[in-house]
Amino acid sequence: MLCANCVHWTVELFSYSALKERWTSLIGNVITPGYKDKFIKESEKLSVDFDQTRLSFKYCGKGCLDRFYIMRNPRDDRPKKLVSTCSSYSTSAAAKEGIPVPGPLWAICTTESHGTSRIGGQVFYPGLYENTTYFRIPAHRNILPELNASGTCVICDSSFQHGIRVQEVSHFCCNKHYLEWWRARNPEMCKKLNKD
């Protein structure tokens, strides 16, 4: 499973403001200062206004990796990391549709508490650690999801050893499948929480 073969692997030219916007929508925390430094250096090197400076980046369009990688040359489009399991991996164009990838709402920055939180009236619990990222997952009613449980996923029917179980309700192999199930049962809350 290589990110380079996945339909979500993206190479794109950004201004700094466009990069910040995409970073926020996919990763969800404040962009690290090093990215701005790269734009400043490139602006000075080319004697171009900062707002007009563009740099090429490669990244996961689903937000499964926690950073954007600058391209060193036009052929530098391969991922820096090898991701062995990714719930969003696909070679099918149809995979680009469906539930929005966990973005600012779901991803937990490594400096945040990994405990329970409340956002917009919805209780969130820490989800599974997937692809170097912790995720928040919304509670179903008042049931605390059990992590690292084994079972068979109600979404994709795959067996798993380290997934999510909602006691007396269902089993899920990954955060994405739990979110698909939760969204179907909580459409209004999902809409409220994903407002732009």
Secondary structure, 3 states (H helix, E strand, C coil): CCHHHCCCEEEEEECHHHHHHHHHHHCCCCCCHHHHHHHHHHHHHHCCCHHHCCEEEEEECCCCCCCCEECCCCCCCCCCCCCCCCCCCCCCHHHHCCCCCCCCCCEECCCCCCCCEEECCEEEEEEEEECCEEEEEECECCECCEEEEEEECCCCCCEEEEEEEECCCEEECCHHHHHHHHHHHCHHHHHHHCCC
